[in-house]
Amino acid sequence: MSYIFDALQKSQSERSGVDRKALSAATEVLKAAERQAADQREAALNARTDEQAAAVADLESAFPLETQFPSEAEPTAIKSHVDQFGQFQSLRVMVALQSHLVCVTDKESLAAEKFRFLAVRLRQMQQTRVLKRVLITSSVPQEGKSTVAANLACTLARRARQRTLLLDGDLRRPSLSNIFGLGKIPGICEWLQGDRGPAESIYYLEDVGLWILPAGSTPRNALELMQSGRLSAMMDQLTAWFDWIVIDTPPVLPLADTSVWMRLADGVILVTRQGTSEKRQLQRGLETIERSKLIGALLNCSLNASHKDYYYHYKPAAVPQPESSSQK
């Protein structure tokens, strides 16, 4: 810039006849100021470069590249996730043909189709709200809530790449182990008491493709065990592992256990049974459920299932057999 100023001053002095010595003194002052500014900029730039180099050196010493960012970090994480499910023991289910587990014993029945429809509706709801921990309960006993929970879990487990856990939250009168023919095996109670960890409490059911967390041994203080603070931590861990958690709980009216489970659930389905549930009991049951978590009510053992004839009319037809020579 000083060279341009010097040329302009020279041109102006030649036109106006002004003494060039005075102008050259001003030019020297400007040049000196410019040199000083340039030196300051260079010093600031060098200081910034030194600070950046020091910061990089500190970062490299704190996080060595070879230990913090290995080249196979992603495959290692995937392997760890797979190993987490590989630690669970696998069991074979023993379901009688007369069992109400229709999603396993009678997959083409109308009841199994209704559970598939319910699973589709839940997946649709999952797209618009947080819905992973689904609680199944009823107003009073003998309304079929455990059967509904088992069938729903089996149906959700049929979706590929979605891990489903069936959890028996009825610690006083567990029934899911009997439904699948597993017998008496450790589960939630042993986990909450600290006797066993998740690897010894969760089981993979090979025939139906889902995981189950049974209730385990019946405790004398079920409610106190659930309120110990370990239940919430257990549910957080299970939520991080599984895509769906179906929780079978006691009825809402006789006991306070279900209220503990409701606080940990994302949604609640209330099971009623035709010929068993009374209107007064159903109303009281609905009043105990938080409205924002109530997904809906399910009518069990309905005597008037809609579209029954339509469904069976469109079942796959039997393959016609060729006529024998005697019939020709």
N, C-alpha and C positions, 0 to 999 in steps of 0.2 A: 504493500500500500504506500510505503514511503517513496518508492520510485515514481509512482503516479503523481503523488503530491509534489515531488521535486520538479517533474516535467511541467505540471500546471503552473507552478510558481515561476519557472523560467520563461514560459510563454507569456505569462501576464506581465512580467517585468520588462520584456522586450517591447511589448505593446505600449506600456504606460511610462517607461523610462524610470521605474523605481529602482533603487540601489539593490543589487542582487546580494550584497554581503549581508544585509539585514534579513533578507528572506532565507539565505542559506543557514543562518543561525536558528531560525524557527524550524527549518527542516531537520537540523541536527537534534533539536529537542524532541521532535516527533519520532525520529528514528530511535532515539534512546528509550522513549516510552514504549515503543513497539518491541524493542529488544527485551525490555524488562517484562512485558506482558507475555512474550513468547517463552522466556525462561520460566516464568511462573506456571504457564500451562504445561510445559515439559516436566517440571518438577511434580506437579499434581498428577500427571499421567503416570510418571514413574512410581509415585507413591501408591496409586490405585493398583497398578500392576503388582507391586510387592504385596499389597494386602490380599489380592486375589490368589496369588501364589501361596501365601501363608494359609489362607482358608482351605485351599485344595489340599495342601499338605496335612492340615489338621483333620480334614474329612477322610483322607486315605489312611491316616494312622488310627482313627476311631473306627472306621468300617473298612477293613482290608477287603479288597476286591475278590480275592480268592475264597474268603470265608463268608462274606455277607451276600454276595450275588453269584452263586455257582451257576455254571452254564446249564446244569440239568435241574434247576430249581422247580420248574413246572412238573416234569415227570415225577420228581420226588414227592411233591404235594399230592398228585393223583394217586400214587402208589400208597401213600399214607392213608388217603381216604378209602381206598379199596380194602386195605388191611383192617380198617376199623370195623367193617362189616364181616370180614373173614374170621374175626375172633369169636363170633356168636356161634353157639352150638346149633346144628341142624337136627330137626326132628321130623319123623313121619307121622302124619295125622291118621287117626283111626275113626272114621265117621261111618255110622250105620246108615243103611239105605233108608230107614224110616226116620232119619234125623230131619229136623226142620232147617238144616243148613242147605237150602235149596240151590244156592249159588255154586255148590260143589256136587251135590247128588242129583240135581235135576235142573241143569242149566237152561233147558228149553221151556221151562214152566213159566206160567204167567207171573208167579211170584218173583222168580229170578229176573224177569224182564222189568218188573217194577223197581227192583233194586238197581238195575242198570240205569233206569231213567233217573232215579234219585242221585246216583253218582254223577250223571251228566249235569244235573241241576247244580250240584255242589261245585263242580269244576267251573261252571259258568259264573257262579257267585264269587269264586276265588279270584276271578279276573277283576272284580270291582271292589273287593274288600279283603282285609286280612282274614283268612280262613284256612287254618291248618289243623288246629286242635278242635275236633268235633266231639261234643259230649252227647251221649245217648242216655236218657233217663225216662222215668215214668212217674205217674202220680202215686200209685200203690204197687205192691208186688203182684206177680203173675200176669203182667201185661205184655211180656215178651221182649223186653228191652235188650236182654243179652243176646237173644237170637237175632234181633235186628242189627245190633252192633257187629256181630260176627259176619252176617251176610253182607253188610255194607263194606266192611273191611276187605273181605274177599273180592268184592266187585271193584273197589278202588285199586286193589293190588294188581288187577289185570292190565292196567295201563302201563306200558313199558316205560322204563326210566323214572318211575315214581315209586319211591320206597314208602310202604304203608306199615304202620305199627298199630297193633290192636292191644289196648291196655285195659287190664281188668282192675278197675278202681273200686270194685265192691269188695273191700277187705274183710267184711264180716261174713258174707255169703257168696264167695266167688263161684263162678260157674263156667267160665270160658275154657278152662283146662278140660273139663268134662265134655264140653261140646265138641272139641277136637280130639278127644280120646287120649289126652296127654298124661292123665293121672295127676298126682300131687307133686309139683315141682317148685323149687324156690323162685322168688320173683321180687315184687315191690317191697314187701315187708323186710326181707333180708337186706335189700339195698338200702332202705331208709335206716335200718338198725346198724348199718355198717358192717354186717357179717359178710356180704358179697358185693362185688362191683357189677357194672353193667355187662361185662363179658360173661358173668356167671348167672345173670338174671334175665337176659333177653335171648330168645330162641327164634331160629328161622324155620318156618314150616315149608318144607320143600314142595309138597303137593299143591299148595295154594299160592305160593310165592309171596308170602307176607311174614312179617316178624310179629312176635307176641311177647308181651311182658305180663306174665300172670301175677296174681295177687300174692302167691306164696303162702306161707304158714299164717293162720288166722291169729292176729294179736289180741291180747286182752284189752288193750287201750288203743283201738284203731284211730279214734279221733285225735288223741294226744300225739300219736305217731305222725299223723298227717300234718299237724300244726307245729311240728318241731322245727320247721324252717328248711329242712332238707328236701321237702317235696317240690318247692319252687325251683330250687337249683337243679333237681333231677329233670323237671319238665323243660327247663331252658336247654339242658344238654340234649334231650331227646328232640326238641324242636330244631336244633341245629343239624341233626342227623337225618331226620325223616321229612318226607313231603306231606304225608297225612298221618295224623294220630287220632284214632277212633277210641274214645274213652267210654267204657261201660261203667256206670256208677249206680249206687243204690237209688231207690225211689226217693222223691224229694220230700214227701210228707212225713214218714215215720222218723227219719234220721236227719242229723245236721251234716253228715259227711259230704253230701252232694254239694252243699253250699261252698265247701272248700274247693272242690273240683271246679265249680262254676267260675270262680275267680281266676282260674288258670286256663279256662277254655276260651276259644274264639267264637264259638257258636254252639247252640243247644237245640237238640231235636227231642221233642216230648212224644213218647210212644203211648198210645191208648189202645185199648182192646175192646172190640165190639162184644157186648154182653158181660163185660167185667168192669169197665170204667164207669163210674157214676158221674153225673153232671156236676154235682157239688164237689167231688174230689178233683175232677178235671179243672174246675175253676180255681180251686185252692192251689193246685199244682202250677197253673199258669201264673198266679200271683207271686209265686216264689222265684220265678225266673226273670232276670233282667231283660227288659224289652229289647234293648239294643243287641242282645246276644241270641234272642229266640229266632231260630231259623224257621221253625214251623212244627206242626204236629203230624204224626204218622199214625194212621188207623190200621191196626193189626187185626188179622183174622176177619177181614171184611166179607160179608155174605153177598155183597152186591158190587163186585169189582167191575169197573167200567171197561167197555170194549173187550170183554172176555171172548165173546164169539168172534169178533173181528180178528183178534190176535191168533186164535187157534185156526181160523180159516186160512190164514196166510203162513202157517207152518210149512216147512219143506215137505213136499209130497213124497210118498213112498215110491220107490222104483217099481214100475209095473213088471210082473213076472210073465214070461212067455207062456202062452196057452199050451197045454199038453195035447198030444195027438188024439187023445180020446175025446177032447172037447171040441175038436174041429168038425 
